[in-house]
Amino acid sequence: MSAIPFSRPSLGEEEIAEVVDCLRSGWITSGPRTAKFEQEFAAAVGAPHALAVSSATAGLHLAMWALDLQPGDEVITTPMTWPATVNAIVLAGGTPVLVDIEADTLNLDARLLERAVTPRTRAIMPVHYAGQPCDVDTIAAVARACGARVIDDAAHAAGAAYRGRPIGADADAAIFSFHPIKNITTAEGGMLTSADTTLVERAKLLRFHGVARDAWKAYGGAQLPLYDVVEPGLKYNLTDLQSAIGLHQLRKLPAFNAERARLAARYDALLADLPALAPLGRVPYPITHAHHLYIVRLALDRLTIDRNTFMAEVIGAGVGLGLHFLAVHELTYYRRRLGDLRASLPVATDASARIFSLPLYPGLSDADQARVVSVLADVARRHAR
């Protein structure tokens, strides 16, 4: 019996044909397909601007960099995230301030934000965990009151919406991921969206060496290949080969997310009789969930083994799993930099030891999903307390 992968991208003939056409065109770096992808993505999320980047990590770094953080400037964020979120703050010269999460959803707990604000707070960076939007309005209100910016880590949230408004439309900037496990993919890549023209222009400059004109404008027409460097930047551009994939992935996003929602509902039903595992809760306000991940939490008091041993047995039985995430404050660098925060972040600390992610992607068959749950049930039964 073949193993069930944790994730698998959904690529069709349309993506393949577009990539072939791109190769035949002779223009494979950032160019017309990337510009079109940016335009279509901006329209999809209701943002005036979209900037394609080489990864969501690059987008997070550009957004933080564009804020001109000074030593001691603080950015409030969640400990339940991939390290890129917090790394971007540090690499841009800021200080991360970690606020605990909601016990049921594992989203940033917006009720705790006000007490974390100081005169040095420059930004709040929520993560729409697993594709379920945070309390956007409350976060925005706290940010307005202290003069901070809101930078959404929307890596999980392509196609998600809060009170009818797409994620990516409201924040000062939002950053999406197109890694192969995400809801849509460009192999690697990301997108920064914003209504702030100044922020976008600065990020665009920093995306390509600090050069005022990109390669397409310089070499794609009759202009002389002249350039100037306004300030040192990096090389974070997305190529047309990647955008060729992204154009068709974006058009399929509603169908992809509908299938993810169907599979998530089936998991809810299939797991209902397994007391050792519980899915995440749902927020009380109206949203559209992107269902990027399906997270379960182990009731360790019902088991004789820990989370890592449980995962190892499931993987050994041929079911791929993910770990999203080990809490940031438990990681060596941030433990050394920020100190021991376990007592001040009790919800994230507890969740970090109990969660893991199940296979969830279009193309996962009902039979394979049933097998996933069967393996989980067998491991839980054999190690019941």
Secondary structure, DSSP 8 states (H G I E B T S, - for coil): ---B-S------HHHHHHHHHHHHHT--SSSHHHHHHHHHHHHHHT-SEEEEES-HHHHHHHHHHHTT--TT-EEEE-SSS-HHHHHHHHHTT-EEEE--B-TTT-SB-GGGHHHH--TTEEEEE-B-GGG----HHHHHHHHHHHT-EEEEE-TT-TT-EETTEETTSSSSEEEEE--TTSSS--SS-EEEEES-HHHHHHHHHHHBTTBSS-HHHHHSSSS-----BSS---B-B--HHHHHHHHHHHHHHHHHHHHHHHHHHHHHHHTTT-TTEEE----SS-EE-----EEEEE-GGGBSS-HHHHHHHHHHTTB--B-----GGGSHHHHHHH---TTT-HHHHHHHTTEEEE---TT--HHHHHHHHHHHHHHHHHTB-
